[in-house]
Amino acid sequence: MYSNDPHDRRDFRTRSIADTFRYNPQMEDVERLQRERPDQYDTLNPTVKLELGSYKRAKAAAHELGRDVSGKDVL
């Protein structure tokens, strides 16, 4: 059922974004590079930076919903 309540729309959007999250060790490495070596991060391809932004947004949404984002269950 459609709801015009802003909270319902936000919850739906958060769930939709969180559903796309899949732990990715390579993106975790890029995120670590962004934190620890910003000079090297700046030299990366812009596409990788965009992918990192999407990954971090999905990870934050999954974390907000209480989902495991640690990657400990990934083989």
Phi and psi restraints in degrees (value plus and minus 20) as a CYANA .aco file:
   2 TYR   PHI     -94.8   -54.8
   2 TYR   PSI     116.9   156.9
   3 SER   PHI    -149.3  -109.3
   3 SER   PSI     118.0   158.0
   4 ASN   PHI    -114.8   -74.8
   4 ASN   PSI     -12.7    27.3
   5 ASP   PHI     -91.7   -51.7
   5 ASP   PSI     105.5   145.5
   6 PRO   PHI     -79.4   -39.4
   6 PRO   PSI     -51.4   -11.4
   7 HIS   PHI     -88.2   -48.2
   7 HIS   PSI     -59.5   -19.5
   8 ASP   PHI     -84.7   -44.7
   8 ASP   PSI     -61.2   -21.2
   9 ARG   PHI     -84.8   -44.8
   9 ARG   PSI     -61.6   -21.6
  10 ARG   PHI     -85.1   -45.1
  10 ARG   PSI     -63.4   -23.4
  11 ASP   PHI     -81.4   -41.4
  11 ASP   PSI     -62.2   -22.2
  12 PHE   PHI     -83.0   -43.0
  12 PHE   PSI     -64.0   -24.0
  13 ARG   PHI     -83.8   -43.8
  13 ARG   PSI     -63.5   -23.5
  14 THR   PHI     -81.5   -41.5
  14 THR   PSI     -66.1   -26.1
  15 ARG   PHI     -82.0   -42.0
  15 ARG   PSI     -61.7   -21.7
  16 SER   PHI     -82.9   -42.9
  16 SER   PSI     -63.6   -23.6
  17 ILE   PHI     -87.4   -47.4
  17 ILE   PSI     -63.8   -23.8
  18 ALA   PHI     -82.2   -42.2
  18 ALA   PSI     -53.5   -13.5
  19 ASP   PHI     -84.9   -44.9
  19 ASP   PSI     -40.2    -0.2
  20 THR   PHI    -104.3   -64.3
  20 THR   PSI     -30.2     9.8
  21 PHE   PHI     -92.7   -52.7
  21 PHE   PSI     107.2   147.2
  22 ARG   PHI    -154.0  -114.0
  22 ARG   PSI     106.6   146.6
  23 TYR   PHI     -76.5   -36.5
  23 TYR   PSI     113.3   153.3
  24 ASN   PHI    -155.0  -115.0
  24 ASN   PSI      87.6   127.6
  25 PRO   PHI     -78.2   -38.2
  25 PRO   PSI     -53.8   -13.8
  26 GLN   PHI     -87.0   -47.0
  26 GLN   PSI     -60.9   -20.9
  27 MET   PHI     -88.4   -48.4
  27 MET   PSI     -53.3   -13.3
  28 GLU   PHI     -82.9   -42.9
  28 GLU   PSI     -58.2   -18.2
  29 ASP   PHI     -85.1   -45.1
  29 ASP   PSI     -61.8   -21.8
  30 VAL   PHI     -85.6   -45.6
  30 VAL   PSI     -59.6   -19.6
  31 GLU   PHI     -83.2   -43.2
  31 GLU   PSI     -61.0   -21.0
  32 ARG   PHI     -85.0   -45.0
  32 ARG   PSI     -59.5   -19.5
  33 LEU   PHI     -82.0   -42.0
  33 LEU   PSI     -60.8   -20.8
  34 GLN   PHI     -80.6   -40.6
  34 GLN   PSI     -61.0   -21.0
  35 ARG   PHI     -94.1   -54.1
  35 ARG   PSI     -66.3   -26.3
  36 GLU   PHI    -115.0   -75.0
  36 GLU   PSI     -46.5    -6.5
  37 ARG   PHI    -156.4  -116.4
  37 ARG   PSI      45.2    85.2
  38 PRO   PHI     -78.5   -38.5
  38 PRO   PSI     -48.0    -8.0
  39 ASP   PHI     -85.4   -45.4
  39 ASP   PSI     -60.4   -20.4
  40 GLN   PHI     -93.3   -53.3
  40 GLN   PSI     -57.4   -17.4
  41 TYR   PHI     -78.4   -38.4
  41 TYR   PSI     -59.9   -19.9
  42 ASP   PHI     -81.1   -41.1
  42 ASP   PSI     -43.1    -3.1
  43 THR   PHI    -107.4   -67.4
  43 THR   PSI     -24.9    15.1
  44 LEU   PHI     -90.7   -50.7
  44 LEU   PSI     137.4   177.4
  45 ASN   PHI     -79.5   -39.5
  45 ASN   PSI     116.4   156.4
  46 PRO   PHI     -77.1   -37.1
  46 PRO   PSI     -49.7    -9.7
  47 THR   PHI     -82.9   -42.9
  47 THR   PSI     -59.5   -19.5
  48 VAL   PHI     -84.3   -44.3
  48 VAL   PSI     -58.8   -18.8
  49 LYS   PHI     -85.5   -45.5
  49 LYS   PSI     -60.0   -20.0
  50 LEU   PHI     -84.8   -44.8
  50 LEU   PSI     -62.1   -22.1
  51 GLU   PHI     -82.0   -42.0
  51 GLU   PSI     -59.7   -19.7
  52 LEU   PHI     -83.5   -43.5
  52 LEU   PSI     -61.2   -21.2
  53 GLY   PHI     -80.0   -40.0
  53 GLY   PSI     -64.0   -24.0
  54 SER   PHI     -85.4   -45.4
  54 SER   PSI     -62.1   -22.1
  55 TYR   PHI     -81.3   -41.3
  55 TYR   PSI     -66.1   -26.1
  56 LYS   PHI     -85.9   -45.9
  56 LYS   PSI     -57.1   -17.1
  57 ARG   PHI     -84.7   -44.7
  57 ARG   PSI     -64.2   -24.2
  58 ALA   PHI     -87.6   -47.6
  58 ALA   PSI     -58.9   -18.9
  59 LYS   PHI     -84.5   -44.5
  59 LYS   PSI     -62.5   -22.5
  60 ALA   PHI     -84.6   -44.6
  60 ALA   PSI     -59.6   -19.6
  61 ALA   PHI     -86.0   -46.0
  61 ALA   PSI     -62.5   -22.5
  62 ALA   PHI     -84.3   -44.3
  62 ALA   PSI     -61.8   -21.8
  63 HIS   PHI     -83.1   -43.1
  63 HIS   PSI     -61.0   -21.0
  64 GLU   PHI     -80.4   -40.4
  64 GLU   PSI     -52.3   -12.3
  65 LEU   PHI    -108.5   -68.5
  65 LEU   PSI     -15.4    24.6
  66 GLY   PHI      62.6   102.6
  66 GLY   PSI      -3.6    36.4
  67 ARG   PHI    -103.5   -63.5
  67 ARG   PSI     133.6   173.6
  68 ASP   PHI     -94.6   -54.6
  68 ASP   PSI     100.4   140.4
  69 VAL   PHI    -135.3   -95.3
  69 VAL   PSI      -8.8    31.2
  70 SER   PHI     -96.2   -56.2
  70 SER   PSI     -44.6    -4.6
  71 GLY   PHI      62.4   102.4
  71 GLY   PSI     -13.7    26.3
  72 LYS   PHI     -87.7   -47.7
  72 LYS   PSI     -39.3     0.7
  73 ASP   PHI    -114.3   -74.3
  73 ASP   PSI     -15.8    24.2
  74 VAL   PHI    -107.7   -67.7
  74 VAL   PSI     112.0   152.0
